[in-house]
Amino acid sequence: MALAQQVGLALAQRNWVAVTAESCTGGGVSTAITDIAGSSAWFDRAFVTYSNEAKQEMLGVSVQTLAQYGAVSEQVVAEMVTGALAHSRGDIAVAISGIAGPGGGSEEKPVGTVCFGWADQTGKLKVETCLFDGDRPEVRQQAVDKALSGLLALMAQS
């Protein structure tokens, strides 16, 4: 069974609704979710916040956090994911910000660096940074898969 289908079943069993806040995946997680028939029962909305301004305006990410840590950081995805929950009807959310390439990387944050945040309305919050291999589509697909598997993992703790 596809990851998105597993997420949908887990959400339906809990009567929960999911929300996404995406940057480098450009809506890929929400596309995977909404490809599943009946997902309107367990998916509320997607925030595609590619620019720093969108992260600030739509999710409440602070200017100071962006300036101090950069958009691709665990601190920023933590604010993105809590902002997604605060600005939606969601029970659980995932946030993603990364460098899919081919450019944009640095020695500190090479291409393939992707930060994730998962949170739910019970107060759980998990952040993680991964370094994925491959070209832009491959990095983005790995990020989508990680985002979905992280939702499953957070729900398994409930």
C-alpha contacts under 8 A as a table, 3 or more apart, distances in Angstrom:
res1	aa1	res2	aa2	distance
1	M	5	Q	6.45
1	M	6	Q	6.73
2	A	5	Q	5.26
2	A	6	Q	6.42
3	L	6	Q	5.03
3	L	7	V	6.19
3	L	145	D	7.16
3	L	148	L	6.30
3	L	149	S	6.79
4	A	7	V	5.00
4	A	8	G	6.15
4	A	32	A	6.05
4	A	33	I	5.32
4	A	36	I	7.26
4	A	148	L	6.50
5	Q	8	G	4.98
5	Q	9	L	6.24
5	Q	33	I	7.59
5	Q	36	I	6.62
6	Q	9	L	5.17
6	Q	10	A	6.19
6	Q	152	L	7.61
7	V	10	A	5.16
7	V	11	L	6.08
7	V	148	L	6.81
7	V	149	S	7.95
7	V	151	L	6.98
7	V	152	L	5.92
8	G	11	L	5.13
8	G	12	A	6.02
8	G	33	I	7.56
8	G	39	S	6.84
8	G	42	W	6.68
9	L	12	A	5.08
9	L	13	Q	6.09
10	A	13	Q	5.19
10	A	14	R	6.47
10	A	152	L	7.22
10	A	155	M	7.34
11	L	14	R	5.24
11	L	15	N	5.86
11	L	16	W	4.92
11	L	17	V	6.40
11	L	18	A	7.54
11	L	42	W	6.21
12	A	15	N	4.79
12	A	16	W	6.26
12	A	41	A	7.61
12	A	42	W	6.33
13	Q	16	W	7.76
15	N	42	W	7.43
16	W	42	W	6.17
16	W	90	G	7.34
16	W	91	D	5.54
16	W	92	I	7.30
17	V	41	A	7.42
17	V	42	W	4.27
17	V	43	F	5.09
17	V	44	D	6.11
17	V	89	R	7.37
17	V	90	G	4.96
17	V	91	D	5.29
17	V	92	I	6.55
18	A	42	W	6.13
18	A	43	F	4.80
18	A	44	D	5.98
18	A	45	R	7.59
18	A	90	G	5.16
18	A	91	D	6.04
18	A	92	I	5.00
18	A	93	A	5.52
19	V	43	F	6.30
19	V	44	D	5.70
19	V	45	R	5.29
19	V	46	A	5.78
19	V	47	F	7.95
19	V	84	A	6.72
19	V	85	L	7.12
19	V	88	S	7.36
19	V	90	G	5.53
19	V	91	D	7.78
19	V	92	I	6.39
19	V	93	A	4.66
19	V	94	V	6.74
20	T	29	V	7.16
20	T	30	S	6.53
20	T	45	R	6.71
20	T	46	A	4.71
20	T	47	F	6.01
20	T	81	V	7.80
20	T	84	A	6.96
20	T	93	A	5.50
20	T	94	V	5.10
20	T	95	A	5.99
21	A	46	A	5.91
21	A	47	F	4.55
21	A	48	V	5.87
21	A	49	T	6.83
21	A	80	M	6.52
21	A	81	V	6.52
21	A	84	A	6.19
21	A	93	A	7.51
21	A	94	V	6.17
21	A	95	A	4.49
21	A	96	I	6.48
22	E	25	T	5.91
22	E	26	G	5.92
22	E	27	G	6.01
22	E	29	V	7.73
22	E	46	A	7.53
22	E	47	F	6.13
22	E	48	V	4.83
22	E	49	T	5.95
22	E	50	Y	7.25
22	E	94	V	8.00
22	E	95	A	5.57
22	E	96	I	4.97
22	E	97	S	6.57
23	S	26	G	5.47
23	S	27	G	7.68
23	S	48	V	5.84
23	S	49	T	5.24
23	S	50	Y	4.47
23	S	51	S	7.74
23	S	95	A	7.98
23	S	96	I	5.86
23	S	97	S	4.98
23	S	98	G	7.12
24	C	50	Y	6.82
24	C	96	I	6.90
24	C	97	S	5.47
24	C	98	G	5.35
24	C	99	I	6.55
24	C	100	A	6.38
24	C	140	R	7.07
25	T	28	G	5.18
25	T	29	V	7.10
25	T	96	I	7.26
25	T	97	S	7.79
25	T	140	R	5.42
25	T	141	Q	7.91
25	T	143	A	7.10
25	T	144	V	6.94
26	G	48	V	5.97
26	G	50	Y	7.18
27	G	30	S	5.30
27	G	31	T	6.08
27	G	46	A	7.13
27	G	47	F	7.82
27	G	48	V	5.95
28	G	31	T	4.97
28	G	32	A	6.19
28	G	140	R	7.77
28	G	141	Q	7.84
28	G	144	V	6.27
29	V	32	A	5.14
29	V	33	I	6.30
29	V	144	V	5.23
29	V	147	A	7.20
29	V	148	L	7.30
30	S	33	I	5.01
30	S	34	T	5.98
30	S	45	R	7.95
30	S	46	A	6.19
31	T	34	T	5.14
31	T	35	D	5.94
32	A	35	D	5.29
32	A	36	I	7.28
33	I	36	I	5.79
33	I	39	S	6.66
33	I	43	F	7.62
34	T	37	A	7.11
34	T	39	S	5.63
34	T	40	S	7.54
34	T	43	F	7.74
35	D	39	S	7.80
36	I	39	S	5.65
38	G	41	A	6.01
38	G	42	W	7.98
39	S	42	W	5.42
39	S	43	F	5.76
40	S	43	F	5.27
40	S	44	D	7.06
43	F	90	G	7.76
44	D	88	S	7.24
44	D	89	R	6.54
44	D	90	G	6.23
45	R	88	S	7.28
47	F	58	M	7.50
47	F	84	A	7.36
49	T	52	N	7.36
49	T	54	A	4.92
49	T	55	K	5.23
49	T	58	M	7.50
50	Y	54	A	6.63
50	Y	55	K	7.34
51	S	54	A	5.22
51	S	55	K	6.47
52	N	55	K	5.03
52	N	56	Q	6.29
52	N	66	L	7.49
52	N	71	A	6.89
53	E	56	Q	5.07
53	E	57	E	6.00
54	A	57	E	5.04
54	A	58	M	5.58
54	A	59	L	7.50
55	K	58	M	5.66
55	K	59	L	5.31
55	K	60	G	6.55
55	K	61	V	5.58
55	K	80	M	6.91
56	Q	59	L	5.66
56	Q	60	G	4.62
56	Q	61	V	4.45
56	Q	62	S	6.11
56	Q	63	V	7.07
57	E	60	G	5.82
57	E	61	V	7.66
58	M	83	G	7.87
58	M	87	H	7.84
59	L	79	E	7.53
59	L	80	M	5.67
59	L	81	V	7.97
59	L	82	T	7.94
59	L	83	G	4.40
59	L	84	A	5.79
59	L	87	H	6.99
60	G	79	E	7.26
60	G	80	M	7.31
60	G	83	G	5.80
61	V	65	T	7.19
61	V	66	L	7.49
61	V	76	V	6.74
61	V	79	E	5.44
61	V	80	M	6.09
61	V	83	G	7.26
62	S	65	T	5.29
62	S	66	L	6.46
62	S	79	E	7.88
63	V	66	L	5.21
63	V	67	A	6.08
64	Q	67	A	5.07
64	Q	68	Q	5.95
65	T	68	Q	5.21
65	T	69	Y	5.84
65	T	70	G	7.20
65	T	75	Q	6.88
65	T	76	V	6.41
66	L	69	Y	5.55
66	L	70	G	4.66
66	L	71	A	5.50
66	L	76	V	6.55
67	A	70	G	5.72
69	Y	72	V	7.61
69	Y	73	S	6.04
69	Y	75	Q	6.99
69	Y	76	V	7.45
70	G	73	S	6.04
70	G	76	V	7.42
71	A	76	V	5.98
71	A	97	S	6.75
71	A	98	G	7.86
72	V	76	V	6.94
72	V	77	V	7.72
72	V	97	S	5.26
72	V	98	G	5.20
72	V	99	I	7.35
72	V	113	T	7.80
72	V	114	V	6.90
72	V	115	C	6.21
73	S	76	V	5.35
73	S	77	V	6.45
73	S	97	S	7.40
73	S	115	C	5.90
73	S	129	T	7.85
74	E	77	V	5.20
74	E	78	A	6.03
74	E	115	C	5.75
74	E	116	F	6.85
74	E	117	G	7.13
74	E	127	V	5.94
74	E	128	E	6.68
74	E	129	T	6.93
75	Q	78	A	5.21
75	Q	79	E	6.53
76	V	79	E	5.17
76	V	80	M	6.09
77	V	80	M	4.71
77	V	81	V	5.96
77	V	95	A	5.61
77	V	96	I	6.29
77	V	97	S	6.63
77	V	115	C	6.65
77	V	116	F	6.00
77	V	117	G	5.15
77	V	127	V	7.40
78	A	81	V	5.39
78	A	82	T	6.30
78	A	95	A	7.64
78	A	116	F	7.96
78	A	117	G	5.36
78	A	118	W	7.70
78	A	125	L	7.56
78	A	126	K	7.89
78	A	127	V	6.66
79	E	82	T	5.30
79	E	83	G	5.87
80	M	83	G	5.04
80	M	84	A	6.06
80	M	95	A	5.93
80	M	117	G	7.69
81	V	84	A	5.02
81	V	85	L	6.45
81	V	93	A	5.99
81	V	94	V	5.74
81	V	95	A	4.99
81	V	117	G	5.88
81	V	118	W	6.29
81	V	119	A	6.28
82	T	85	L	5.21
82	T	86	A	6.18
82	T	93	A	7.88
82	T	119	A	6.67
83	G	86	A	4.92
83	G	87	H	6.03
84	A	87	H	5.27
84	A	88	S	6.19
84	A	90	G	7.95
84	A	93	A	6.72
84	A	95	A	7.98
85	L	88	S	5.40
85	L	89	R	6.96
85	L	90	G	5.63
85	L	91	D	7.00
85	L	92	I	6.98
85	L	93	A	6.34
85	L	119	A	7.91
85	L	120	D	7.51
85	L	121	Q	7.44
86	A	89	R	7.88
90	G	93	A	6.86
90	G	121	Q	7.93
91	D	120	D	5.48
91	D	121	Q	5.21
92	I	118	W	7.44
92	I	119	A	5.71
92	I	120	D	4.06
92	I	121	Q	6.36
92	I	151	L	7.69
93	A	118	W	5.68
93	A	119	A	5.48
93	A	120	D	6.26
93	A	151	L	7.52
94	V	116	F	7.09
94	V	117	G	5.57
94	V	118	W	4.48
94	V	119	A	6.67
94	V	147	A	6.49
94	V	151	L	6.97
95	A	116	F	5.60
95	A	117	G	4.97
95	A	118	W	6.46
95	A	147	A	7.83
96	I	114	V	6.96
96	I	115	C	5.76
96	I	116	F	4.74
96	I	117	G	6.62
96	I	143	A	7.81
96	I	147	A	7.53
97	S	114	V	5.79
97	S	115	C	5.37
97	S	116	F	6.76
98	G	112	G	7.14
98	G	113	T	5.53
98	G	114	V	3.90
98	G	115	C	5.86
99	I	103	G	7.98
99	I	104	G	6.44
99	I	105	G	6.42
99	I	109	K	7.91
99	I	110	P	7.38
99	I	111	V	5.17
99	I	112	G	5.55
99	I	113	T	5.53
99	I	114	V	6.24
100	A	103	G	7.94
100	A	111	V	5.86
100	A	112	G	5.38
100	A	113	T	7.41
100	A	114	V	7.81
100	A	135	D	7.47
100	A	136	R	4.96
100	A	137	P	7.78
100	A	139	V	5.68
100	A	140	R	6.32
101	G	104	G	6.15
101	G	105	G	7.05
101	G	111	V	5.29
101	G	112	G	6.93
101	G	135	D	6.92
101	G	136	R	5.34
102	P	105	G	7.97
102	P	111	V	6.76
102	P	135	D	6.82
102	P	136	R	6.28
103	G	111	V	6.95
104	G	110	P	7.90
104	G	111	V	6.77
105	G	109	K	5.69
105	G	110	P	4.30
105	G	111	V	4.57
106	S	109	K	4.92
106	S	110	P	4.87
106	S	111	V	7.38
107	E	110	P	5.64
109	K	113	T	5.98
110	P	113	T	5.85
111	V	131	L	7.99
112	G	130	C	7.73
112	G	131	L	5.10
112	G	132	F	4.62
112	G	133	D	6.03
112	G	134	G	7.54
112	G	139	V	5.98
113	T	129	T	6.95
113	T	130	C	5.79
113	T	131	L	4.50
113	T	132	F	6.45
114	V	129	T	5.66
114	V	130	C	5.35
114	V	131	L	6.32
114	V	132	F	7.56
114	V	143	A	7.08
115	C	127	V	7.29
115	C	128	E	5.81
115	C	129	T	4.29
115	C	130	C	6.40
116	F	127	V	5.47
116	F	128	E	5.25
116	F	129	T	6.16
116	F	147	A	7.04
117	G	125	L	7.10
117	G	126	K	5.67
117	G	127	V	4.36
117	G	128	E	6.63
118	W	124	K	7.92
118	W	125	L	5.66
118	W	126	K	5.22
118	W	127	V	6.43
118	W	150	G	6.96
118	W	151	L	6.74
118	W	154	L	7.31
119	A	123	G	6.87
119	A	124	K	5.30
119	A	125	L	4.33
119	A	126	K	6.44
119	A	154	L	7.71
120	D	123	G	5.79
120	D	124	K	5.53
120	D	125	L	6.92
121	Q	124	K	7.28
124	K	154	L	7.88
132	F	139	V	5.75
132	F	142	Q	7.05
133	D	138	E	7.49
133	D	139	V	6.41
134	G	137	P	7.82
134	G	138	E	5.30
134	G	139	V	5.80
135	D	138	E	5.29
135	D	139	V	6.10
136	R	139	V	5.24
136	R	140	R	6.16
137	P	140	R	5.13
137	P	141	Q	6.10
138	E	141	Q	5.11
138	E	142	Q	6.15
139	V	142	Q	5.21
139	V	143	A	6.17
140	R	143	A	5.01
140	R	144	V	6.26
141	Q	144	V	5.07
141	Q	145	D	6.27
142	Q	145	D	5.13
142	Q	146	K	6.11
143	A	146	K	5.05
143	A	147	A	6.04
144	V	147	A	5.11
144	V	148	L	6.31
145	D	148	L	5.25
145	D	149	S	6.13
146	K	149	S	5.10
146	K	150	G	5.93
147	A	150	G	5.13
147	A	151	L	6.41
148	L	151	L	5.14
148	L	152	L	6.50
149	S	152	L	5.06
149	S	153	A	6.19
150	G	153	A	4.93
150	G	154	L	6.14
151	L	154	L	5.23
151	L	155	M	6.22
152	L	155	M	5.17
152	L	156	A	6.13
153	A	156	A	5.05
153	A	157	Q	6.71
154	L	157	Q	5.37
154	L	158	S	7.08
155	M	158	S	5.26
